[in-house]
Amino acid sequence: MLTRFKGRDTIKSWGLHLAKTKCHAKARVAVARKLAVTMHAMWRDGTFYVGDPDTAEQDIIIRNAAKVQRLAAARS
């Protein structure tokens, strides 16, 4: 995520800042752990991740509604 993902993301920017202050290897492990914790929380409560801080509120609502529909279809 630190090197190959070209988009904007809060975890990526946090990791890049950590890589500048500490070493890159520690930043990779910290980002991987933060992603694992985030994904586990998403799995547990059914939310979704919006990493771009500039995403419009309307887009977030549309994505959430689509996810709820997919989950409802998968459960039935």
C-alpha angles and dihedrals in degrees: 000000000000095000110019104038106084098185129093117269135161094225091049093051090047090051094048090051089049090049090055094050098037128017126297094242092057090047091053092053092045092050091048091051093047090050091049092051091047093049092048091052090048091050092047099052102022098243125136134229124249106184100174109086091203095061111127118246090236091057090051091052091049092049092047092051091049091050092050090052092050092049092048091050092048093050095051 
